[in-house]
Amino acid sequence: MIDNISWLAIYPEIVLLVMGCVITLVDLGVKSRGRTVTYILSLLTLVVVAVITGMYASAGNTFYAFGNMVVSDSMGNWLKCFAAIAMAVTLVYGRGYARDREMLRGGEYFSLSLLALLGMNVMISGNNFLIIYLGLELLTLSSYALVCLRRDNETAVEAGMKYFVLGAMASGFLLYGLSMIYGATGSLDIGEVFKAVNSGLIRHQVLVFGLVFVVAGLAFKLGVVPFHMWVPDVYQGAPTAVTIIVGGAPKLAAFAIVIRLLVDGLLPLAIDWQQMLAVLAIMSLLVGNLAAIAQTNIKRMLAYSTISQMGFVLLGLMSGVVNGNVEAATAGNAYSAAMFYVVTYVLTTLATFGVVLLLAREGFESEEIADFAGLNQRSPLYAGVMAICLFSMAGIPPLVGFYSKLAVLQALVASGSGLYIALAVFAVIMSLIGAFYYLRVVKVMYFDKPITATKVSAPLDVRAVLVVNGALVLILGIVPGGLMKLCSDAVLRALAS
């Protein structure tokens, strides 16, 4: 049934869809190399979407639309708001890079970015297997095209092909798993699936078989081991202005579909999917941190860093249920810690890639760690922002990365489970090992001789956004209470609905 409430729930998606089409048409008449008109229209669209979703989230209402196929709740709307802001920051950072490499000739960079965000919003709002899958496909198809945007660049095309092949395989896993669960429960509606699974009348083996494929598909989207093969290749091969799109906002949507599918729909199977998440988390922390040490390419190093950071998110997600018992306080703390981790990780990643983009010049990508030698002498401001972000990802206080790791560890320890406490100790050891490769880049920036005396310059808008971005990484670490409370309230409302 479609009523006024249904249309109200998808206003942000309607704005994105309409403006994506409008911007594509307007761009046909734009001749400037920097696509200024298209760029401004894209930013205005993202600001409008962020404001609408922020207002919805602040109101704190939860309602279902289109016959329960779409849900509008506080958690989803905050994630959409953060995703829109992240995409706007991404476009600000990436425009100069894309212009210098002739990636703006057709304006696809902006329209595909908006369509990718539309896919994320659909995933976040999905309360039905079909809607979630459609959103996922819209995001991934837009991402494939973005990775291959430099059609004359062999590395980018190769990365796009790998991404497409592995992504298609992962989508197949997820679709097969969802179809198995649909076959067992007879419904695509997440709420109905929960009731059917909770009734205990369905054969456990059939559900677990489908669950294995669902978790495999989700693991690919999160980029965790052993479904991580695409992450280093795509991060390195894609143009850096696209790497920041792939590595930023989609993590928020991936977190949302994990909550929707595993927590909202398959919570009665928590003991089964917790075991899988635990194995994925352990392997991701181990492989991500050890492999990153061996990297000399900063984009590849950040890719392995992402894998290990997602391992931490999985630890937060699995600690919400203890021995099959669900308590609102424990679950709320665990899932809000995971949400806080994802949001702050995206914030930190944007600033990190922003500095990488600044150093890249026309014809010179500046992707090796050695290219950062003496950055402090060339630009103390940008070296400072990069150092803050790297320290944060290493988990050094008082930066936000420290608090996000602490929140996840507290959720694990608060469970009282010996296994979870052992996992917390393992995660701390892995973080200590991982600190090496972050600090190595800081050492190169501050203590190695610069390879060039050229000062790093940037337009005013990029400089302003980068400074604010870096400052937030520091400020949210000193006063994390506001964002943590926002995540906690949003998750508790989503669990109660």
C-alpha positions in Angstrom: 0.0 0.0 0.0 1.4 3.4 -1.0 0.3 6.4 1.1 1.7 9.8 2.0 3.9 8.3 4.8 5.4 6.0 2.2 6.5 9.0 0.0 7.7 10.9 3.1 10.0 8.0 3.9 11.8 8.1 0.5 12.1 11.9 -0.1 15.9 11.8 0.2 16.0 9.0 -2.4 13.7 10.9 -4.7 15.9 14.0 -4.5 19.0 11.9 -5.3 17.3 10.1 -8.2 15.8 13.3 -9.8 19.0 15.4 -9.3 21.2 12.5 -10.6 19.1 12.7 -13.9 19.0 16.5 -13.9 22.8 16.8 -13.4 23.4 14.3 -16.2 21.3 16.4 -18.6 22.7 19.7 -17.4 26.2 18.4 -17.9 25.6 17.9 -21.6 25.7 21.7 -22.0 28.7 22.3 -19.7 31.9 22.9 -21.5 34.3 23.9 -18.7 37.1 21.5 -17.8 36.3 21.5 -14.1 32.6 21.0 -14.6 31.9 23.8 -12.1 28.1 23.9 -12.6 27.8 20.1 -12.3 30.0 20.2 -9.2 28.0 22.8 -7.4 24.7 21.1 -8.3 26.0 17.9 -6.9 27.2 19.5 -3.7 23.8 21.3 -3.2 22.0 18.0 -3.7 24.2 16.3 -1.1 23.6 19.1 1.4 19.8 18.9 0.8 19.9 15.1 1.4 22.0 15.5 4.5 19.6 18.1 5.9 16.5 16.1 5.2 17.9 12.9 6.7 19.4 14.8 9.6 15.9 16.3 10.4 14.3 12.8 10.1 16.9 11.3 12.4 16.6 14.1 15.0 12.8 13.6 15.1 13.5 10.0 16.2 10.4 8.6 14.6 10.3 5.1 13.1 7.8 4.2 10.4 7.4 1.6 7.8 6.5 2.4 4.2 5.5 0.6 1.0 4.0 -2.4 2.8 6.9 -2.8 5.2 9.4 -2.9 2.4 11.1 0.3 3.5 11.9 1.4 7.1 12.7 5.0 8.1 14.3 4.9 11.6 16.8 7.0 13.5 19.8 4.7 12.9 19.1 4.5 9.2 18.6 8.3 8.8 21.8 9.1 10.7 23.7 6.7 8.5 22.2 8.3 5.4 23.1 11.8 6.7 26.7 10.7 7.4 26.9 9.0 4.0 25.7 12.2 2.2 28.3 14.3 4.1 31.0 11.8 3.4 30.2 11.8 -0.3 30.2 15.7 -0.4 33.6 15.7 1.3 34.8 13.1 -1.2 33.7 15.2 -4.2 35.5 18.3 -2.7 38.7 16.3 -2.3 38.5 14.5 -5.6 37.5 17.2 -8.0 40.9 18.6 -8.7 42.5 15.2 -9.1 39.7 14.1 -11.5 40.0 17.3 -13.5 43.7 17.0 -13.9 43.3 13.4 -15.3 40.5 14.3 -17.7 38.0 12.2 -15.6 35.4 15.0 -15.8 35.0 15.0 -19.5 31.5 13.6 -19.4 30.4 14.5 -15.9 29.9 10.8 -15.0 32.1 11.3 -11.9 29.4 13.3 -10.2 26.3 11.5 -11.5 27.7 8.1 -10.7 28.6 9.3 -7.3 25.0 10.4 -6.6 23.7 7.1 -7.9 26.1 5.2 -5.7 24.8 7.2 -2.7 21.3 6.4 -3.8 22.2 2.7 -3.7 23.6 3.1 -0.2 20.4 4.9 0.9 18.2 2.1 -0.5 20.4 -0.5 1.3 20.1 1.4 4.6 16.3 1.7 4.3 15.7 -1.8 3.1 13.3 -3.9 5.3 12.9 -6.5 2.6 15.5 -8.8 1.0 14.6 -7.6 -2.5 15.0 -3.9 -1.7 18.3 -4.5 0.1 19.6 -6.5 -2.9 18.5 -3.8 -5.4 20.3 -1.1 -3.4 23.4 -3.2 -3.2 23.4 -3.8 -7.0 22.9 -0.1 -7.7 25.9 0.8 -5.4 28.2 -1.9 -6.9 27.3 -1.2 -10.5 28.0 2.5 -10.0 31.3 1.6 -8.2 32.4 -0.7 -11.1 31.9 2.2 -13.6 33.7 4.7 -11.3 36.8 2.4 -10.9 37.0 2.2 -14.7 36.5 5.9 -15.3 40.0 6.3 -16.6 39.4 4.2 -19.6 42.8 4.8 -21.0 44.6 3.6 -17.8 45.4 -0.1 -17.9 45.7 -0.4 -14.1 42.3 1.2 -13.5 40.6 -1.0 -16.0 42.3 -4.2 -14.6 41.1 -3.2 -11.1 37.6 -2.6 -12.4 37.5 -6.0 -14.0 38.7 -7.7 -10.8 36.2 -5.8 -8.8 33.4 -6.7 -11.2 34.2 -10.5 -11.3 34.7 -10.9 -7.5 31.7 -8.6 -6.8 29.5 -10.6 -9.1 30.5 -13.7 -7.3 29.8 -12.2 -3.9 26.4 -10.9 -5.0 25.7 -14.4 -6.2 26.5 -15.8 -2.7 24.3 -13.2 -1.0 21.4 -13.8 -3.4 21.7 -17.6 -3.0 21.7 -17.3 0.7 18.7 -14.9 0.7 16.8 -17.2 -1.6 17.5 -20.2 0.7 16.1 -18.3 3.7 13.2 -17.2 1.6 12.5 -20.7 0.6 12.6 -21.8 4.3 10.6 -19.0 5.8 8.3 -18.1 2.8 8.8 -14.4 3.2 11.1 -11.6 2.0 10.0 -9.3 4.7 12.7 -9.1 7.4 10.2 -8.9 10.3 8.3 -11.9 9.0 11.6 -13.8 8.6 12.4 -13.1 12.2 9.0 -14.4 13.4 9.4 -17.5 11.2 12.9 -18.3 12.4 12.0 -17.5 16.0 9.1 -19.9 15.9 11.5 -22.9 15.8 9.3 -24.7 13.3 11.9 -24.5 10.5 14.7 -27.0 10.0 17.8 -25.5 11.5 20.1 -27.0 8.9 18.3 -25.3 6.0 18.6 -21.9 7.7 22.2 -22.3 8.6 23.0 -23.3 5.0 21.5 -20.1 3.8 23.1 -18.1 6.6 26.6 -19.2 5.5 26.1 -17.7 2.0 24.5 -14.5 3.5 27.5 -14.0 5.8 29.9 -14.7 2.9 28.2 -12.0 0.8 28.2 -9.5 3.7 31.9 -10.3 4.4 32.8 -9.4 0.8 31.0 -6.1 1.1 32.8 -5.3 4.3 36.1 -6.5 2.7 37.1 -8.9 5.5 39.3 -12.0 5.2 39.0 -14.4 3.3 36.8 -12.3 1.0 39.2 -9.4 1.0 41.1 -10.2 -2.3 39.5 -7.3 -4.2 40.3 -4.6 -1.5 44.1 -4.1 -2.1 43.9 -4.4 -5.9 40.9 -2.0 -6.2 42.3 0.5 -3.7 45.7 0.6 -5.6 44.4 0.3 -9.1 41.5 2.7 -9.0 42.1 6.5 -9.5 42.6 7.9 -6.0 39.5 10.1 -6.4 37.5 6.9 -6.8 39.4 4.9 -4.1 38.1 7.4 -1.6 34.5 6.8 -2.8 34.9 3.0 -2.6 36.7 3.1 0.8 34.5 5.7 2.5 30.7 6.0 2.6 29.8 2.4 1.5 31.1 1.1 4.8 28.2 2.9 6.5 25.7 1.1 4.2 27.5 -2.2 4.7 27.1 -1.8 8.5 23.4 -1.1 8.0 22.6 -4.2 6.0 24.5 -6.4 8.5 22.2 -5.0 11.2 19.1 -5.4 9.1 19.8 -8.9 8.0 21.7 -10.5 10.9 20.2 -8.6 13.9 16.7 -7.6 12.7 16.0 -10.7 10.7 18.2 -13.6 11.9 18.8 -12.8 15.5 17.5 -16.3 16.6 20.5 -17.7 14.7 22.9 -15.5 16.5 24.9 -18.4 17.9 25.6 -19.6 14.4 26.5 -16.2 12.8 28.5 -15.1 15.8 30.9 -18.0 15.3 31.3 -17.0 11.7 31.9 -13.4 12.5 34.4 -14.4 15.2 36.5 -16.4 12.7 36.3 -13.5 10.1 37.3 -11.0 12.7 40.3 -13.0 13.9 41.5 -13.6 10.3 41.0 -10.0 9.3 42.9 -8.6 12.3 45.8 -11.1 11.7 46.1 -10.8 7.9 45.3 -7.1 7.6 47.9 -6.0 10.2 50.6 -8.4 9.1 50.2 -7.8 5.3 50.1 -4.0 5.8 53.6 -4.1 7.3 55.0 -5.4 4.0 53.5 -2.7 1.8 55.4 0.2 0.2 52.4 1.6 -1.6 50.3 3.8 0.7 47.0 3.0 -0.9 47.7 -0.7 -0.6 48.8 -0.2 3.0 45.5 1.6 3.7 43.6 -1.2 2.1 45.0 -3.8 4.4 44.5 -1.3 7.3 40.8 -1.2 6.3 40.6 -5.0 6.4 42.0 -5.0 10.0 39.7 -2.1 11.0 36.6 -4.0 9.7 37.8 -6.9 11.9 37.2 -4.6 14.9 33.7 -3.7 13.6 32.9 -7.4 13.4 34.0 -7.9 17.1 31.5 -5.2 18.1 28.7 -6.7 16.0 29.2 -10.2 17.5 29.4 -9.1 21.1 25.7 -8.1 21.3 24.5 -11.6 22.1 26.0 -13.7 24.9 25.4 -17.5 24.9 22.3 -17.0 22.9 20.8 -14.5 25.4 19.7 -11.1 24.2 19.8 -8.3 26.7 18.8 -4.8 25.5 21.7 -3.1 27.4 24.4 -5.5 26.2 23.1 -5.5 22.6 22.7 -1.7 22.6 26.3 -1.1 23.8 27.8 -3.6 21.3 25.9 -2.3 18.2 26.3 1.3 19.1 30.1 0.7 19.6 30.2 -0.9 16.2 28.3 2.0 14.6 30.5 4.6 16.3 33.6 2.7 15.0 32.3 2.7 11.4 31.3 6.4 11.5 34.7 7.5 12.9 36.6 5.2 10.6 34.9 6.8 7.6 35.7 10.3 9.0 39.4 9.4 9.4 39.7 7.6 6.1 38.4 10.7 4.2 41.1 12.9 5.7 43.8 10.4 5.0 42.9 10.0 1.4 42.4 13.8 1.2 46.1 14.3 1.9 47.1 11.5 -0.6 45.0 13.3 -3.2 46.6 16.7 -2.4 50.1 15.3 -2.9 49.2 13.8 -6.3 50.0 16.1 -9.2 49.3 15.8 -12.9 51.3 12.9 -14.1 52.5 11.9 -10.7 50.3 9.9 -8.4 52.4 10.1 -5.1 51.2 6.7 -4.0 54.5 5.3 -2.5 55.2 5.8 1.2 58.6 7.2 0.2 56.8 10.0 -1.6 55.7 11.4 1.8 59.3 11.9 2.8 59.8 15.3 4.5 56.2 16.3 4.1 56.4 18.3 7.3 59.0 20.6 5.8 56.9 21.1 2.6 53.6 21.5 4.4 53.4 21.3 8.2 49.6 21.6 8.1 49.0 18.6 5.8 51.6 16.6 7.6 49.9 17.3 10.8 46.4 16.3 9.5 47.9 13.1 8.1 49.7 12.3 11.4 46.5 12.9 13.4 44.7 10.4 11.1 47.4 7.8 11.3 47.7 8.1 15.1 43.9 7.8 15.3 43.8 4.6 13.2 46.6 3.2 15.3 44.4 3.8 18.4 46.6 6.3 20.1 44.8 8.6 22.7 43.3 11.1 22.8 42.2 10.7 19.1 38.9 9.3 18.1 40.3 6.0 16.9 41.4 5.2 20.4 37.9 5.8 21.8 36.3 3.7 19.1 38.6 0.8 19.8 38.0 1.2 23.5 34.2 1.1 23.0 34.4 -2.2 21.2 36.8 -3.7 23.7 34.5 -2.6 26.6 31.6 -4.2 24.8 33.5 -7.5 24.5 34.7 -7.4 28.2 31.3 -6.4 29.5 29.8 -9.6 28.0 31.6 -11.5 30.7 32.3 -14.3 28.3 35.8 -15.9 28.5 35.9 -16.2 24.7 35.1 -12.6 24.2 37.7 -11.4 26.7 40.3 -13.6 24.9 39.2 -11.9 21.6 39.6 -8.5 23.2 43.2 -9.4 24.3 43.9 -10.7 20.8 42.6 -7.5 19.2 44.8 -5.4 21.5 47.9 -7.4 20.5 47.0 -7.0 16.8 46.5 -3.2 17.3 50.0 -3.0 18.8 51.5 -4.8 15.8 49.4 -2.6 13.5 50.7 0.6 15.0 54.1 -0.1 13.4 53.0 0.6 9.8 51.1 3.7 10.8 54.0 5.1 12.7 56.4 4.3 9.9 54.6 6.8 7.6 54.7 9.4 10.4 58.5 8.8 10.7 58.9 9.2 6.9 57.0 12.5 7.0 58.8 14.1 9.9 62.3 12.6 9.9 63.2 11.7 6.2 64.6 14.3 3.8 62.1 15.6 1.3 62.4 14.4 -2.3 61.3 17.8 -3.6 61.2 21.3 -2.2 57.8 22.0 -3.9 55.2 23.3 -1.5 51.9 21.5 -1.4 49.1 23.8 -2.5 45.4 23.3 -2.5 42.2 25.4 -3.3 40.6 27.2 -0.3 37.6 24.8 -0.2 39.8 21.7 -0.1 42.0 23.3 2.6 39.1 24.3 4.7 37.3 21.0 4.5 40.6 19.1 5.2 41.3 21.2 8.3 37.8 20.7 9.7 38.0 16.9 8.9 41.3 16.6 10.7 40.1 18.7 13.6 37.0 16.5 14.1 39.3 13.4 14.4 40.9 15.1 17.3 37.9 16.8 18.9 35.7 13.7 18.7 38.4 11.8 20.5 38.6 14.3 23.4 34.8 14.7 23.7 33.2 11.5 22.1 30.1 11.6 24.3 27.8 13.4 21.9 28.5 11.1 18.9 28.5 8.0 21.2 25.1 9.0 22.6 23.7 9.7 19.1 24.8 6.2 18.0 23.5 4.6 21.2 20.0 6.3 20.9 19.8 5.4 17.3 20.6 1.8 17.8 18.3 1.4 20.8 15.4 2.9 18.8 16.1 0.6 15.9 16.2 -2.5 18.2 13.0 -1.5 19.9 11.0 -1.0 16.7 
